[in-house]
Amino acid sequence: MTRPWWLSLLLLTFPAVLRASTDLAKNKMKVLRKLKTISTSNANVKQCLWFALQEYNKESEDKYVFLVAKIQHAQLQVTDRLEYLIDVKIARSNCRKPLNNNENCVIQENSKLDKKVNCSFLVGALPWNGEFTVMDRECEDA
């Protein structure tokens, strides 16, 4: 007794479909705790913001270093890591790149170089391992 050709094709493609659907499930982040507002003075928030700003300054084509002017809001979500969503206003400082650690940088105010930017940084952190990743960043001139 012979099998119809389409049944053989169906039997061959079925394992591939199963494998693809399980791979998608593995890649989906399981949220253990949804976004919750936390204190902007939280030590991990400050550490994540420091990291995010270092990355921002590396990628920015501006000749000056940007500093935090004001942390506006912070939220925490728990997945396979701690994810911090931080809304912040940053501003151009008087320090040129590359930053010398001995410099005392202050925000430029009341000058032609005054520039402020509102940013939202999503930082994935495993702070106990010292691991930080900027997962997303949205910035616009203030």
mmCIF file of the C-alpha atoms, coordinates in Angstrom:
data_MODEL
# 
_entry.id   MODEL 
# 
loop_
_atom_site.group_PDB 
_atom_site.id 
_atom_site.type_symbol 
_atom_site.label_atom_id 
_atom_site.label_alt_id 
_atom_site.label_comp_id 
_atom_site.label_asym_id 
_atom_site.label_entity_id 
_atom_site.label_seq_id 
_atom_site.pdbx_PDB_ins_code 
_atom_site.Cartn_x 
_atom_site.Cartn_y 
_atom_site.Cartn_z 
_atom_site.occupancy 
_atom_site.B_iso_or_equiv 
_atom_site.pdbx_formal_charge 
_atom_site.auth_seq_id 
_atom_site.auth_comp_id 
_atom_site.auth_asym_id 
_atom_site.auth_atom_id 
_atom_site.pdbx_PDB_model_num 
ATOM 1   C CA . MET A 1 1   ? 0.000  0.000  0.000  1.00 0.00 ? 1   MET A CA 1 
ATOM 2   C CA . THR A 1 2   ? 1.428  3.385  -1.007 1.00 0.00 ? 2   THR A CA 1 
ATOM 3   C CA . ARG A 1 3   ? 1.096  6.615  0.902  1.00 0.00 ? 3   ARG A CA 1 
ATOM 4   C CA . PRO A 1 4   ? -0.122 9.744  -0.810 1.00 0.00 ? 4   PRO A CA 1 
ATOM 5   C CA . TRP A 1 5   ? 2.842  12.063 -1.596 1.00 0.00 ? 5   TRP A CA 1 
ATOM 6   C CA . TRP A 1 6   ? 1.340  14.967 0.379  1.00 0.00 ? 6   TRP A CA 1 
ATOM 7   C CA . LEU A 1 7   ? 1.249  12.878 3.566  1.00 0.00 ? 7   LEU A CA 1 
ATOM 8   C CA . SER A 1 8   ? 4.997  12.276 3.300  1.00 0.00 ? 8   SER A CA 1 
ATOM 9   C CA . LEU A 1 9   ? 5.561  15.988 2.810  1.00 0.00 ? 9   LEU A CA 1 
ATOM 10  C CA . LEU A 1 10  ? 3.403  16.785 5.834  1.00 0.00 ? 10  LEU A CA 1 
ATOM 11  C CA . LEU A 1 11  ? 5.282  14.280 8.001  1.00 0.00 ? 11  LEU A CA 1 
ATOM 12  C CA . LEU A 1 12  ? 8.620  15.791 6.940  1.00 0.00 ? 12  LEU A CA 1 
ATOM 13  C CA . THR A 1 13  ? 7.634  19.390 7.689  1.00 0.00 ? 13  THR A CA 1 
ATOM 14  C CA . PHE A 1 14  ? 5.922  18.728 11.046 1.00 0.00 ? 14  PHE A CA 1 
ATOM 15  C CA . PRO A 1 15  ? 9.180  18.329 13.093 1.00 0.00 ? 15  PRO A CA 1 
ATOM 16  C CA . ALA A 1 16  ? 10.547 21.552 11.584 1.00 0.00 ? 16  ALA A CA 1 
ATOM 17  C CA . VAL A 1 17  ? 7.407  23.456 12.615 1.00 0.00 ? 17  VAL A CA 1 
ATOM 18  C CA . LEU A 1 18  ? 7.629  22.065 16.143 1.00 0.00 ? 18  LEU A CA 1 
ATOM 19  C CA . ARG A 1 19  ? 11.314 22.986 16.422 1.00 0.00 ? 19  ARG A CA 1 
ATOM 20  C CA . ALA A 1 20  ? 10.668 26.549 15.198 1.00 0.00 ? 20  ALA A CA 1 
ATOM 21  C CA . SER A 1 21  ? 7.801  27.100 17.644 1.00 0.00 ? 21  SER A CA 1 
ATOM 22  C CA . THR A 1 22  ? 9.856  25.884 20.625 1.00 0.00 ? 22  THR A CA 1 
ATOM 23  C CA . ASP A 1 23  ? 12.793 28.085 19.580 1.00 0.00 ? 23  ASP A CA 1 
ATOM 24  C CA . LEU A 1 24  ? 10.495 31.130 19.579 1.00 0.00 ? 24  LEU A CA 1 
ATOM 25  C CA . ALA A 1 25  ? 9.278  30.252 23.070 1.00 0.00 ? 25  ALA A CA 1 
ATOM 26  C CA . LYS A 1 26  ? 12.873 30.055 24.352 1.00 0.00 ? 26  LYS A CA 1 
ATOM 27  C CA . ASN A 1 27  ? 13.722 33.516 22.995 1.00 0.00 ? 27  ASN A CA 1 
ATOM 28  C CA . LYS A 1 28  ? 10.726 35.182 24.613 1.00 0.00 ? 28  LYS A CA 1 
ATOM 29  C CA . MET A 1 29  ? 11.686 36.864 27.899 1.00 0.00 ? 29  MET A CA 1 
ATOM 30  C CA . LYS A 1 30  ? 9.585  35.732 30.813 1.00 0.00 ? 30  LYS A CA 1 
ATOM 31  C CA . VAL A 1 31  ? 8.603  38.714 32.941 1.00 0.00 ? 31  VAL A CA 1 
ATOM 32  C CA . LEU A 1 32  ? 8.766  37.713 36.581 1.00 0.00 ? 32  LEU A CA 1 
ATOM 33  C CA . ARG A 1 33  ? 7.757  41.142 37.858 1.00 0.00 ? 33  ARG A CA 1 
ATOM 34  C CA . LYS A 1 34  ? 6.318  43.892 35.656 1.00 0.00 ? 34  LYS A CA 1 
ATOM 35  C CA . LEU A 1 35  ? 7.563  47.489 35.598 1.00 0.00 ? 35  LEU A CA 1 
ATOM 36  C CA . LYS A 1 36  ? 7.230  49.091 38.994 1.00 0.00 ? 36  LYS A CA 1 
ATOM 37  C CA . THR A 1 37  ? 8.230  52.627 39.987 1.00 0.00 ? 37  THR A CA 1 
ATOM 38  C CA . ILE A 1 38  ? 11.257 52.751 42.286 1.00 0.00 ? 38  ILE A CA 1 
ATOM 39  C CA . SER A 1 39  ? 13.241 55.506 43.960 1.00 0.00 ? 39  SER A CA 1 
ATOM 40  C CA . THR A 1 40  ? 15.523 57.528 41.719 1.00 0.00 ? 40  THR A CA 1 
ATOM 41  C CA . SER A 1 41  ? 18.079 57.515 44.542 1.00 0.00 ? 41  SER A CA 1 
ATOM 42  C CA . ASN A 1 42  ? 18.339 53.692 44.430 1.00 0.00 ? 42  ASN A CA 1 
ATOM 43  C CA . ALA A 1 43  ? 22.002 52.645 44.176 1.00 0.00 ? 43  ALA A CA 1 
ATOM 44  C CA . ASN A 1 44  ? 21.344 50.320 41.204 1.00 0.00 ? 44  ASN A CA 1 
ATOM 45  C CA . VAL A 1 45  ? 19.507 53.109 39.360 1.00 0.00 ? 45  VAL A CA 1 
ATOM 46  C CA . LYS A 1 46  ? 22.539 55.360 39.778 1.00 0.00 ? 46  LYS A CA 1 
ATOM 47  C CA . GLN A 1 47  ? 24.906 52.610 38.668 1.00 0.00 ? 47  GLN A CA 1 
ATOM 48  C CA . CYS A 1 48  ? 22.804 51.817 35.583 1.00 0.00 ? 48  CYS A CA 1 
ATOM 49  C CA . LEU A 1 49  ? 22.506 55.500 34.722 1.00 0.00 ? 49  LEU A CA 1 
ATOM 50  C CA . TRP A 1 50  ? 26.263 55.973 35.057 1.00 0.00 ? 50  TRP A CA 1 
ATOM 51  C CA . PHE A 1 51  ? 26.780 53.071 32.633 1.00 0.00 ? 51  PHE A CA 1 
ATOM 52  C CA . ALA A 1 52  ? 24.115 54.329 30.184 1.00 0.00 ? 52  ALA A CA 1 
ATOM 53  C CA . LEU A 1 53  ? 25.637 57.812 30.156 1.00 0.00 ? 53  LEU A CA 1 
ATOM 54  C CA . GLN A 1 54  ? 29.115 56.399 29.505 1.00 0.00 ? 54  GLN A CA 1 
ATOM 55  C CA . GLU A 1 55  ? 27.693 54.588 26.478 1.00 0.00 ? 55  GLU A CA 1 
ATOM 56  C CA . TYR A 1 56  ? 25.770 57.696 25.357 1.00 0.00 ? 56  TYR A CA 1 
ATOM 57  C CA . ASN A 1 57  ? 28.930 59.824 25.508 1.00 0.00 ? 57  ASN A CA 1 
ATOM 58  C CA . LYS A 1 58  ? 30.939 57.192 23.585 1.00 0.00 ? 58  LYS A CA 1 
ATOM 59  C CA . GLU A 1 59  ? 28.358 57.056 20.788 1.00 0.00 ? 59  GLU A CA 1 
ATOM 60  C CA . SER A 1 60  ? 27.529 60.765 20.670 1.00 0.00 ? 60  SER A CA 1 
ATOM 61  C CA . GLU A 1 61  ? 29.294 62.868 18.055 1.00 0.00 ? 61  GLU A CA 1 
ATOM 62  C CA . ASP A 1 62  ? 29.138 65.925 20.313 1.00 0.00 ? 62  ASP A CA 1 
ATOM 63  C CA . LYS A 1 63  ? 32.561 67.278 21.266 1.00 0.00 ? 63  LYS A CA 1 
ATOM 64  C CA . TYR A 1 64  ? 31.494 67.706 24.890 1.00 0.00 ? 64  TYR A CA 1 
ATOM 65  C CA . VAL A 1 65  ? 30.614 65.229 27.622 1.00 0.00 ? 65  VAL A CA 1 
ATOM 66  C CA . PHE A 1 66  ? 26.989 65.113 28.794 1.00 0.00 ? 66  PHE A CA 1 
ATOM 67  C CA . LEU A 1 67  ? 26.094 64.891 32.483 1.00 0.00 ? 67  LEU A CA 1 
ATOM 68  C CA . VAL A 1 68  ? 22.893 64.059 34.352 1.00 0.00 ? 68  VAL A CA 1 
ATOM 69  C CA . ALA A 1 69  ? 20.872 67.212 35.002 1.00 0.00 ? 69  ALA A CA 1 
ATOM 70  C CA . LYS A 1 70  ? 17.894 65.452 36.615 1.00 0.00 ? 70  LYS A CA 1 
ATOM 71  C CA . ILE A 1 71  ? 16.631 61.900 37.057 1.00 0.00 ? 71  ILE A CA 1 
ATOM 72  C CA . GLN A 1 72  ? 12.939 62.232 36.332 1.00 0.00 ? 72  GLN A CA 1 
ATOM 73  C CA . HIS A 1 73  ? 11.590 58.702 36.818 1.00 0.00 ? 73  HIS A CA 1 
ATOM 74  C CA . ALA A 1 74  ? 12.843 55.163 37.379 1.00 0.00 ? 74  ALA A CA 1 
ATOM 75  C CA . GLN A 1 75  ? 11.135 51.791 37.015 1.00 0.00 ? 75  GLN A CA 1 
ATOM 76  C CA . LEU A 1 76  ? 12.280 48.228 37.574 1.00 0.00 ? 76  LEU A CA 1 
ATOM 77  C CA . GLN A 1 77  ? 11.190 45.049 35.803 1.00 0.00 ? 77  GLN A CA 1 
ATOM 78  C CA . VAL A 1 78  ? 12.514 41.582 36.616 1.00 0.00 ? 78  VAL A CA 1 
ATOM 79  C CA . THR A 1 79  ? 13.136 39.089 33.796 1.00 0.00 ? 79  THR A CA 1 
ATOM 80  C CA . ASP A 1 80  ? 16.256 36.947 33.560 1.00 0.00 ? 80  ASP A CA 1 
ATOM 81  C CA . ARG A 1 81  ? 17.960 40.130 34.768 1.00 0.00 ? 81  ARG A CA 1 
ATOM 82  C CA . LEU A 1 82  ? 16.980 43.405 36.402 1.00 0.00 ? 82  LEU A CA 1 
ATOM 83  C CA . GLU A 1 83  ? 15.734 45.844 33.766 1.00 0.00 ? 83  GLU A CA 1 
ATOM 84  C CA . TYR A 1 84  ? 15.786 49.503 34.726 1.00 0.00 ? 84  TYR A CA 1 
ATOM 85  C CA . LEU A 1 85  ? 13.796 52.017 32.684 1.00 0.00 ? 85  LEU A CA 1 
ATOM 86  C CA . ILE A 1 86  ? 15.206 55.432 33.564 1.00 0.00 ? 86  ILE A CA 1 
ATOM 87  C CA . ASP A 1 87  ? 13.879 58.776 32.302 1.00 0.00 ? 87  ASP A CA 1 
ATOM 88  C CA . VAL A 1 88  ? 16.498 61.465 32.657 1.00 0.00 ? 88  VAL A CA 1 
ATOM 89  C CA . LYS A 1 89  ? 17.390 64.952 31.507 1.00 0.00 ? 89  LYS A CA 1 
ATOM 90  C CA . ILE A 1 90  ? 21.036 65.251 30.509 1.00 0.00 ? 90  ILE A CA 1 
ATOM 91  C CA . ALA A 1 91  ? 22.976 68.371 29.630 1.00 0.00 ? 91  ALA A CA 1 
ATOM 92  C CA . ARG A 1 92  ? 26.186 69.328 27.876 1.00 0.00 ? 92  ARG A CA 1 
ATOM 93  C CA . SER A 1 93  ? 29.074 69.968 30.244 1.00 0.00 ? 93  SER A CA 1 
ATOM 94  C CA . ASN A 1 94  ? 32.116 72.193 29.942 1.00 0.00 ? 94  ASN A CA 1 
ATOM 95  C CA . CYS A 1 95  ? 34.388 69.138 29.550 1.00 0.00 ? 95  CYS A CA 1 
ATOM 96  C CA . ARG A 1 96  ? 35.577 68.091 26.116 1.00 0.00 ? 96  ARG A CA 1 
ATOM 97  C CA . LYS A 1 97  ? 35.992 64.493 25.017 1.00 0.00 ? 97  LYS A CA 1 
ATOM 98  C CA . PRO A 1 98  ? 37.900 62.409 25.811 1.00 0.00 ? 98  PRO A CA 1 
ATOM 99  C CA . LEU A 1 99  ? 37.160 62.991 29.476 1.00 0.00 ? 99  LEU A CA 1 
ATOM 100 C CA . ASN A 1 100 ? 40.118 63.300 31.797 1.00 0.00 ? 100 ASN A CA 1 
ATOM 101 C CA . ASN A 1 101 ? 39.118 61.873 35.192 1.00 0.00 ? 101 ASN A CA 1 
ATOM 102 C CA . ASN A 1 102 ? 40.847 64.781 36.947 1.00 0.00 ? 102 ASN A CA 1 
ATOM 103 C CA . GLU A 1 103 ? 38.507 67.353 35.373 1.00 0.00 ? 103 GLU A CA 1 
ATOM 104 C CA . ASN A 1 104 ? 35.738 69.003 37.369 1.00 0.00 ? 104 ASN A CA 1 
ATOM 105 C CA . CYS A 1 105 ? 32.878 69.064 34.876 1.00 0.00 ? 105 CYS A CA 1 
ATOM 106 C CA . VAL A 1 106 ? 29.831 71.264 35.293 1.00 0.00 ? 106 VAL A CA 1 
ATOM 107 C CA . ILE A 1 107 ? 26.750 71.680 33.131 1.00 0.00 ? 107 ILE A CA 1 
ATOM 108 C CA . GLN A 1 108 ? 26.884 74.502 30.562 1.00 0.00 ? 108 GLN A CA 1 
ATOM 109 C CA . GLU A 1 109 ? 24.251 77.090 31.388 1.00 0.00 ? 109 GLU A CA 1 
ATOM 110 C CA . ASN A 1 110 ? 23.467 80.497 29.912 1.00 0.00 ? 110 ASN A CA 1 
ATOM 111 C CA . SER A 1 111 ? 25.858 80.075 27.012 1.00 0.00 ? 111 SER A CA 1 
ATOM 112 C CA . LYS A 1 112 ? 25.724 79.284 23.315 1.00 0.00 ? 112 LYS A CA 1 
ATOM 113 C CA . LEU A 1 113 ? 26.832 75.754 24.196 1.00 0.00 ? 113 LEU A CA 1 
ATOM 114 C CA . ASP A 1 114 ? 23.870 75.134 26.527 1.00 0.00 ? 114 ASP A CA 1 
ATOM 115 C CA . LYS A 1 115 ? 22.106 71.947 25.363 1.00 0.00 ? 115 LYS A CA 1 
ATOM 116 C CA . LYS A 1 116 ? 19.669 69.684 27.196 1.00 0.00 ? 116 LYS A CA 1 
ATOM 117 C CA . VAL A 1 117 ? 18.347 66.305 26.072 1.00 0.00 ? 117 VAL A CA 1 
ATOM 118 C CA . ASN A 1 118 ? 15.550 64.118 27.479 1.00 0.00 ? 118 ASN A CA 1 
ATOM 119 C CA . CYS A 1 119 ? 16.421 60.427 27.376 1.00 0.00 ? 119 CYS A CA 1 
ATOM 120 C CA . SER A 1 120 ? 14.843 57.133 28.334 1.00 0.00 ? 120 SER A CA 1 
ATOM 121 C CA . PHE A 1 121 ? 17.373 54.389 28.931 1.00 0.00 ? 121 PHE A CA 1 
ATOM 122 C CA . LEU A 1 122 ? 16.454 50.725 29.335 1.00 0.00 ? 122 LEU A CA 1 
ATOM 123 C CA . VAL A 1 123 ? 19.395 49.067 31.057 1.00 0.00 ? 123 VAL A CA 1 
ATOM 124 C CA . GLY A 1 124 ? 19.632 45.338 31.682 1.00 0.00 ? 124 GLY A CA 1 
ATOM 125 C CA . ALA A 1 125 ? 21.679 44.635 34.774 1.00 0.00 ? 125 ALA A CA 1 
ATOM 126 C CA . LEU A 1 126 ? 23.156 41.815 36.752 1.00 0.00 ? 126 LEU A CA 1 
ATOM 127 C CA . PRO A 1 127 ? 24.733 44.215 39.278 1.00 0.00 ? 127 PRO A CA 1 
ATOM 128 C CA . TRP A 1 128 ? 26.121 41.401 41.456 1.00 0.00 ? 128 TRP A CA 1 
ATOM 129 C CA . ASN A 1 129 ? 28.218 40.346 38.416 1.00 0.00 ? 129 ASN A CA 1 
ATOM 130 C CA . GLY A 1 130 ? 29.000 43.905 37.300 1.00 0.00 ? 130 GLY A CA 1 
ATOM 131 C CA . GLU A 1 131 ? 27.173 43.268 33.999 1.00 0.00 ? 131 GLU A CA 1 
ATOM 132 C CA . PHE A 1 132 ? 25.243 46.093 32.350 1.00 0.00 ? 132 PHE A CA 1 
ATOM 133 C CA . THR A 1 133 ? 23.729 46.415 28.882 1.00 0.00 ? 133 THR A CA 1 
ATOM 134 C CA . VAL A 1 134 ? 21.892 49.340 27.313 1.00 0.00 ? 134 VAL A CA 1 
ATOM 135 C CA . MET A 1 135 ? 18.952 47.469 25.788 1.00 0.00 ? 135 MET A CA 1 
ATOM 136 C CA . ASP A 1 136 ? 17.210 50.561 24.391 1.00 0.00 ? 136 ASP A CA 1 
ATOM 137 C CA . ARG A 1 137 ? 17.699 54.305 24.293 1.00 0.00 ? 137 ARG A CA 1 
ATOM 138 C CA . GLU A 1 138 ? 15.431 57.094 23.094 1.00 0.00 ? 138 GLU A CA 1 
ATOM 139 C CA . CYS A 1 139 ? 16.601 60.700 23.265 1.00 0.00 ? 139 CYS A CA 1 
ATOM 140 C CA . GLU A 1 140 ? 15.260 64.008 22.012 1.00 0.00 ? 140 GLU A CA 1 
ATOM 141 C CA . ASP A 1 141 ? 16.283 67.618 22.490 1.00 0.00 ? 141 ASP A CA 1 
ATOM 142 C CA . ALA A 1 142 ? 14.569 69.239 25.459 1.00 0.00 ? 142 ALA A CA 1 
# 
